[in-house]
Amino acid sequence: DETVARLMIKVAIVSDIAMGLPEFGTGLTGLLRSARETYWASFLWVTISTVLVVLLLGGVVVGGYRWIFKPWAKLIEGASRVAQGKFEYRLRLNTNDEFAELADSFNRMTARFIEIRDDLDRQVHERTEQILRQERLAGLGFLAAGIAHEINNPLTAIRWTSESLVSRIDAFCKAAAPQD
């Protein structure tokens, strides 16, 4: 009994395995058709996935160029122009991100440079005018000193001569009679 029962179980297992095997002739064709369908379905999924990955990569490259490299190049160009002394150059970025904030700060900085430069130019102009005025006054002072010197020379001679005359007149008056 037990042997028969074990054999019956083994026969059932073998029967299940045999049922899963394709039939000779027609089952092999069905198996090949099924394998071909599975292959094409897998090929279709791989192709669609590859196209999607390529499109996403292209989108990342285009977005990176548009939102990172292009604004970065504009910032570098602006810094180069300002370094050449063109403080009137203004950056214009059509974004609402950190690059736009940086461009705005850059524009404010160059505007402040212009204010400082104009203020320094004004101060230099004022100081130059003051120095020129002082130089004119100094020149006028030297001229006045020269004229005073030129006038003092004859006056000194006149003074000495008049002092000499006064002392002679005093000596003459003392030597003369009181009625004279």
C-alpha positions in Angstrom: 0.0 0.0 0.0 2.5 2.5 0.9 4.6 1.7 -2.0 1.6 2.1 -4.3 0.8 5.4 -2.7 4.3 6.7 -3.1 4.3 5.6 -6.7 1.0 7.3 -7.3 2.4 10.6 -5.9 5.5 10.3 -8.1 3.3 9.5 -11.1 1.2 12.7 -10.4 4.4 14.8 -10.2 5.7 13.4 -13.5 2.3 13.9 -15.0 2.3 17.6 -14.0 5.8 18.0 -15.5 4.7 16.3 -18.7 1.7 18.6 -19.0 4.0 21.6 -18.8 6.1 20.3 -21.7 5.1 21.5 -25.2 3.6 18.9 -27.5 5.8 17.7 -30.2 5.2 19.7 -33.3 2.5 22.2 -32.4 3.7 23.0 -28.9 7.1 24.0 -30.1 5.6 26.5 -32.6 3.5 28.1 -29.8 6.6 28.2 -27.6 8.6 30.0 -30.3 5.7 32.5 -30.9 5.5 33.2 -27.1 9.3 33.7 -27.0 9.1 36.1 -30.0 6.3 38.1 -28.4 8.2 38.3 -25.1 11.4 39.4 -27.0 9.5 42.2 -29.0 7.8 43.4 -25.9 11.1 43.6 -24.0 12.7 45.3 -27.1 9.9 47.8 -27.2 10.3 48.7 -23.5 14.0 49.0 -23.8 13.7 51.2 -26.9 11.1 53.5 -25.2 13.2 53.7 -22.0 16.3 54.6 -24.0 14.5 57.3 -26.0 13.1 58.7 -22.7 16.5 58.7 -21.1 18.1 60.4 -24.1 15.3 63.1 -24.1 15.7 63.7 -20.4 19.5 64.0 -20.8 18.9 66.4 -23.7 16.5 68.4 -21.5 19.1 68.6 -18.7 21.8 69.7 -21.1 19.6 72.4 -22.7 18.3 73.5 -19.2 21.8 73.6 -17.9 23.0 75.8 -20.8 20.0 78.1 -20.5 19.9 78.5 -16.7 23.5 78.1 -15.7 26.1 78.5 -18.5 24.4 81.4 -20.4 23.9 83.6 -17.3 27.4 82.7 -16.0 28.9 83.8 -19.4 27.0 87.1 -19.1 28.3 87.7 -15.6 31.9 87.0 -16.8 31.4 89.4 -19.7 30.0 92.1 -17.4 32.9 91.7 -15.0 35.4 91.9 -17.9 33.8 95.1 -19.2 33.8 96.7 -15.8 37.4 95.7 -15.4 38.1 97.6 -18.6 36.6 100.7 -17.0 33.2 100.6 -18.7 31.2 101.3 -15.5 28.1 102.2 -17.5 27.6 98.5 -18.6 24.5 96.9 -17.0 23.7 93.2 -16.8 20.3 92.1 -17.9 19.2 88.5 -17.0 15.7 87.3 -17.7 15.7 84.9 -14.8 14.3 84.9 -11.3 17.1 83.0 -9.6 20.4 83.6 -7.8 22.0 84.8 -11.1 19.5 87.6 -11.4 20.2 88.6 -7.8 23.9 88.5 -8.5 23.4 90.6 -11.6 21.3 93.1 -9.6 24.1 93.4 -7.0 26.6 93.8 -9.8 24.6 96.6 -11.3 24.3 98.4 -7.9 28.0 98.0 -7.4 28.9 99.6 -10.7 26.4 102.4 -10.1 28.1 103.0 -6.7 31.5 103.0 -8.5 30.2 105.7 -10.8 28.9 107.8 -7.9 32.3 107.5 -6.1 34.2 108.2 -9.3 32.1 111.3 -10.0 32.5 112.5 -6.4 36.2 112.0 -6.6 36.4 113.9 -9.9 34.4 116.7 -8.4 36.7 116.8 -5.4 39.8 116.8 -7.6 38.3 119.6 -9.7 37.6 121.7 -6.5 41.1 121.0 -5.1 42.6 121.9 -8.4 40.7 125.2 -8.5 41.8 125.9 -4.9 45.4 125.2 -5.7 45.3 127.4 -8.9 43.7 130.2 -6.8 46.4 129.8 -4.2 49.1 129.8 -6.8 47.6 133.0 -8.4 47.6 134.7 -4.9 51.1 133.5 -4.3 52.2 134.9 -7.6 50.4 138.2 -6.8 52.2 138.3 -3.4 55.6 137.7 -5.1 54.8 140.5 -7.6 53.7 142.8 -4.7 57.0 142.0 -2.9 59.0 142.7 -6.0 57.2 146.0 -6.6 57.6 147.0 -2.9 61.3 146.2 -3.2 61.7 148.3 -6.3 59.8 151.1 -4.6 61.9 150.8 -1.4 65.2 151.1 -3.1 64.6 154.7 -4.3 62.8 155.6 -1.1 65.7 154.4 1.0 68.0 156.7 -1.1 65.6 159.6 -0.6 65.4 158.9 3.1 69.2 158.9 3.5 69.4 162.0 1.5 66.7 163.8 3.5 68.3 162.6 6.8 71.6 163.9 5.6 70.0 167.3 4.7 68.3 167.5 8.1 71.6 166.8 9.9 73.3 169.5 7.7 70.6 172.0 8.3 70.8 171.3 12.0 74.5 171.8 11.9 74.2 175.0 9.8 71.4 176.4 12.1 73.6 175.8 15.2 76.6 177.4 13.5 74.6 180.4 12.3 73.8 183.5 14.4 70.5 183.6 16.1 69.3 186.5 14.1 70.1 184.7 10.8 
